[in-house]
């Protein structure tokens, strides 16, 4: 299982210099009114995990800190490649 510990968007859609650190209890809930960026957040996470260029927002820069099977990884797009921490 993979656990996302921190998300950082340097530039993606409506997000500029934005980060989110998850809590220790597992499930995180993101909610808000229409057009508040919920879908953009999901699309940004997909782009960080799977690469590519978003059809509406173009290229992005950002990073994810994840844990998987007891190992920590730092995934960065737009500046460097994935590496084990």
Secondary structure, 3 states (H helix, E strand, C coil): CEEEEEEEEEEECCEEEEEEECCCCCCCCCCCCCCCCHHHHHHHHHHHHHCCCECCCECCEEEEEEEECCEEEEEEECCCCCEEC
